[in-house]
Amino acid sequence: MKLDSLIPAPLRKPAKPGEGNGAKGAAPTDLKSSPPERPSDAQRLKERAVDAPVDVLAWVDQRTAASGFLTGMLYRKVPKGTNWFYTLGSATLVAFVSQALTGVFLAMFYTPSATQAYASIAHINNDVFLGQFVHGMHKWGSSVMVILVFLHMGRTFFFGAYKYPRELNWVIGVVLLILTMTMAFTGYLLPFDQRSYWASIVGININGTGPVIGPYLSDFLRAGPELGATTLSRFYAIHMLLVPGAIIALIGAHLYLVVKLGTTAPPWMKANKPKAATPVSPLNASSNGDAG
Amino acid sequence: MSDEADKQNGAEAGRRADYPEPDPPGYFEGESMTRRRAFTVAVQGLGGIAGAAIVLPAVGFAVAPIFHRGKERWEAIGPVSDFVEDTYRQVVFTETVSIGDAGKTTAYIRRSSKKLGEEPGQFVAVSNRCAHLGCPVRFVEAAGNFICPCHGGVYDFQGRRIGGPPVRPLDHFQTRVRNGQVEVGPRYSVTSQLEPVRARDPGEFTGGIWEYLYPPRPSTFPPPSS
């Protein structure tokens, strides 16, 4: 059985023009030969079992018409010259998904309280099965995500992929960059050890150096004049609820625009020249100063 | 807003003898907008009110701490005889309650010195929070300076900046004497001339026009009158 048969027809890769069976399809070679054998019950059951997942997908597809969207997205055309640099966005997405998953599981053991946060992190690291590993994935994964975001941004910049008509996607990307930095900043306080405590103090104070609104902004972040218990729960809420929701929504918009607008070719690819030689207009010929 | 249905509105009625032809089409006499438009505006307005009823309290709840000033705290740090004029004594006390050790802060305390032109009989409490970005500074006895480990900020004996990136002198705490005990109170910042001003966060200039560019926050206490 080929795997292809498990994919419902609408989701299969569309045939290139001139290929595939199409409407004309290969006709049965011999219609009048011996009648087909009646399949046994077991054989019929097997066929039904094989068809079941296809039927389920077809049932969903009939009610959502999702296949058109999915084939359009999965089999969209990419320009010539697409290379490994184009995977940085997907890599960032994978990093985000990894952060979301490990974060959910860390939240099952973490206590966002000034007096218990440090102890709960120690509990995760020392007692919980694979706790140190999952915590490590989340901790190092955050750095990986920040690095990937910047590499992805650099790729977009140097390939000129931010230009018309993709400016809005650049803007969304910049907001996502800021949100990612917010995640990294608010997450840093949560272990509530000396390092995270002082790093957050320095970070909040850098915030406060902005003229006029800076002082109020740092009071807002701290929930008061000094870093305290409410600061931790505030950072926890921003880190857990506010920013992840915004990031998911904006990633959706980001991806929609990528699929809608398509990707750019790398700058070193030349546009296809028309095959027929362009007729030289008398105007050009004379301006070239060529004999003629 | 101005689709065909709007313009047809009342047109049929107008054909009847007892109703006037609406002019402009879609508007009845004395009306300034079509009914469709009136309902659209009303429904959008109601939706806006409902949305504001949810969003405004939530935002206010999150922003309220900016305008909240905690209770003034005074903590006794030792008898008057513990402190001298020519060097500092390091004390640790609680600045923020209910978060355990994380709420503690360090101050360097001495008696005021006539030689430095200070009012006698007072106690000077210098905060160890660096005025650059809030790292903890240390008083180095041999040099008579405060030195910050993070980015190399240096302050003189009175806490005035003499080197590195800090933007103003070290903060002070209010002091008083009760029952023979020296007590430290709320934090305040000082200008480069050591004049008391409302407490500022590290990295924020004080004095002159900076008092307006880095306005005092409602959550801080008024400075002691000098």
Interface residues (C-beta under 8 A of the other chain):
Chain A: A114 T115 F192 Y197 W198 I201 V202 I204 N205 I206 G208 T209 P211 V212 G214 P215 Y216 S218 D219 F220 R222 A223 G224 P225 E226 L227 G228 A229 T230 L232
Chain B: A62 V63 P65 I66 H68 R69 G70 E95 T96 S98 I99 G100 A102 G103 L133 G134 C135 C150 A199 R200 D201 P202 G203 E204 L213 Y214 P215 P216 R217 S219 T220
